[in-house]
Amino acid sequence: MAGLASDTPAPVSMTVHGRSRMLEVAFSDGSQFRIPFELMRVYSPSAEVKGHGPGQEVLQTGKREVELVDVQPVGNYAIQPTFSDGHSSGIFSWDYLYMLGAQQERLWSEYQQRLAEAGVDRDAPMADKAGHACGH
């Protein structure tokens, strides 16, 4: 399972910054990242976002103002955040959090490219499975 590799740096501290909407994580290798809640939500490792295979990803929009309302530990290898839009099914392993922090620039660029290719605005409300806009 991801996050259990012996060479994966483990978090030594984690701080939720509600006002700036950032999760600050310091890792055992000395790295420290401030990961925007929006980035976490857009790249949630849940099946709801990632799908169950290649090409099944669901482009997330309207997440700029999302807040982190709760964070629960999952064993000694991950956290499970709850976001203000109700999403709570993503389990963020230590290596996944590290990747989000270390590769923010590339991930933001890829997200913006996917939005452009889909012709969708970053702040557009999410469409439900029937194609209707909804608040989530």
Secondary structure, 3 states (H helix, E strand, C coil): CCCCCCCCCCEEEEEEECCCCEEEEEECCCCEEEEEHHHHHHCCCCHHHHCCCCCCCCCCCCCCCCCEEEEEEECCCEEEEEECCCCCCCCEEHHHHHHHHHCHHHHHHHHHHHHHHHCCCCCCCEECCCCCEECC
